[in-house]
Amino acid sequence: QVQLVESGGGLVQAGGSLRLSCAASGRTFSSYTMGWFRQAPGKEREIVAAISGGGRSTYYADSVKGRFTISRDNAKNTVYLQMNSLKPEDTAVYYCAADVSAWRTAQPSANYWGQGTPVTVSS
C-alpha cells in the first residue's frame, strides 16, 4: 500500500506563495504518475496538476496555468506543487494522489490518496 504524507498547506494572503510537498512510501515511486487535486466547500473535487513518472510530461488545469508548477524528485520519493500569485478562489483542501490516470479527461482518477492539506487564501 502506497502512503502519501503532505505538508506545506496553510494560510496566505492573496498574491502570496505556498509550496506543497508530498512524500511517498515504497520503492516504485518513479513508476507512478503523480498529481494534485483540490476540493472547495460545496464544489466537486477537481484535478489541479499531474506529472508523469519521469517528470517529462505535465498537465495543469486552466485555472492555475502560469501560476502553479508541479515537479518531482524521484530520488526523494517526493512531488511538489509550487503555488504563486494565489487567489481567494484557490482556497480548498489539496490532495496528493498517486497512480493518476485519465488526467486530460473530465474524469481523472487515482489509486492512492493523501490525507489532504488545507490551503486558505485571504483577501
C-alpha positions as CSV (number, residue, x, y, z in Angstrom):
1,Q,0.0,0.0,0.0
2,V,1.3,3.4,-1.0
3,Q,1.2,6.0,1.7
4,L,1.3,9.7,0.9
5,V,2.3,12.4,3.5
6,E,1.6,16.0,2.7
7,S,3.0,19.2,4.1
8,G,3.1,22.9,3.3
9,G,-0.5,24.0,3.5
10,G,-1.7,26.9,5.5
11,L,-3.0,30.5,5.4
12,V,-1.6,33.1,3.0
13,Q,-2.7,36.4,1.6
14,A,-3.8,36.9,-2.0
15,G,-0.7,37.3,-4.2
16,G,1.4,35.2,-2.0
17,S,3.0,31.8,-2.5
18,L,3.0,28.3,-0.9
19,R,4.9,25.2,-1.7
20,L,3.2,21.9,-1.1
21,S,5.2,18.7,-0.6
22,C,4.1,15.1,-0.8
23,A,6.4,12.3,0.4
24,A,5.5,8.8,-0.8
25,S,6.4,5.4,0.6
26,G,7.5,2.4,-1.4
27,R,10.1,1.6,-3.9
28,T,8.1,2.1,-7.1
29,F,7.5,5.8,-6.9
30,S,9.2,6.5,-10.2
31,S,6.6,4.3,-12.0
32,Y,3.6,6.4,-10.8
33,T,2.1,9.3,-12.4
34,M,1.5,11.8,-9.6
35,G,-1.0,14.6,-9.2
36,W,-2.6,17.2,-7.0
37,F,-6.4,17.6,-6.7
38,R,-8.4,20.1,-4.7
39,Q,-11.9,20.4,-3.3
40,A,-13.5,23.6,-2.1
41,P,-16.6,23.7,0.1
42,G,-19.7,22.9,-1.9
43,K,-17.8,22.0,-5.1
44,E,-16.7,18.8,-6.7
45,R,-13.1,17.6,-6.5
46,E,-11.0,18.7,-9.4
47,I,-7.6,18.0,-10.7
48,V,-5.1,20.7,-10.4
49,A,-1.9,19.3,-11.9
50,A,-0.3,16.0,-12.8
51,I,3.2,14.8,-13.7
52,S,4.4,11.6,-15.4
53,G,6.8,9.1,-13.7
54,G,9.9,10.5,-15.4
55,G,8.8,14.1,-15.0
56,R,8.8,14.9,-18.7
57,S,5.0,15.3,-19.1
58,T,2.8,17.6,-17.1
59,Y,-0.8,18.8,-17.0
60,Y,-2.4,21.8,-15.5
61,A,-6.0,22.9,-15.0
62,D,-6.7,26.1,-17.0
63,S,-7.4,27.9,-13.7
64,V,-3.9,27.5,-12.5
65,K,-1.8,27.6,-15.7
66,G,1.1,30.1,-15.4
67,R,0.8,30.3,-11.6
68,F,1.3,26.7,-10.3
69,T,4.2,24.3,-11.1
70,I,4.3,20.6,-10.4
71,S,7.6,18.8,-10.0
72,R,9.1,15.7,-8.6
73,D,12.3,14.3,-7.1
74,N,12.3,10.6,-7.6
75,A,15.4,10.1,-5.5
76,K,13.5,11.5,-2.6
77,N,10.1,10.0,-3.5
78,T,8.6,13.4,-3.3
79,V,6.3,15.5,-5.5
80,Y,5.8,19.3,-5.1
81,L,3.3,21.9,-6.0
82,Q,4.7,25.4,-6.2
83,M,1.8,27.9,-6.0
84,N,2.4,31.5,-6.9
85,S,0.1,34.5,-7.2
86,L,-2.5,32.8,-5.1
87,K,-6.1,33.9,-5.3
88,P,-9.0,33.5,-2.9
89,E,-10.5,31.1,-5.4
90,D,-7.6,28.8,-4.8
91,T,-8.9,28.1,-1.2
92,A,-9.5,24.4,-0.9
93,V,-8.3,21.2,0.6
94,Y,-5.5,19.9,-1.6
95,Y,-4.9,16.2,-2.0
96,C,-1.8,14.4,-3.3
97,A,-2.5,11.4,-5.4
98,A,-0.5,8.6,-6.9
99,D,-1.1,6.4,-10.0
100,V,-3.2,9.1,-11.6
101,S,-4.9,8.2,-14.9
102,A,-7.2,9.9,-17.4
103,W,-5.7,13.3,-16.4
104,R,-6.7,15.1,-19.6
105,T,-10.3,13.9,-19.4
106,A,-13.4,15.0,-17.5
107,Q,-13.0,12.1,-15.1
108,P,-9.4,11.8,-13.9
109,S,-8.8,9.2,-11.2
110,A,-6.1,7.9,-8.8
111,N,-5.5,4.7,-6.9
112,Y,-3.8,6.3,-3.8
113,W,-4.6,9.5,-1.9
114,G,-3.0,11.6,0.8
115,Q,-4.9,12.9,3.8
116,G,-5.4,16.3,2.4
117,T,-3.9,19.7,3.5
118,P,-6.0,22.9,3.7
119,V,-5.0,26.0,1.8
120,T,-6.7,29.3,2.7
121,V,-6.1,32.4,0.7
122,S,-7.4,35.6,2.2
123,S,-8.3,38.9,0.6
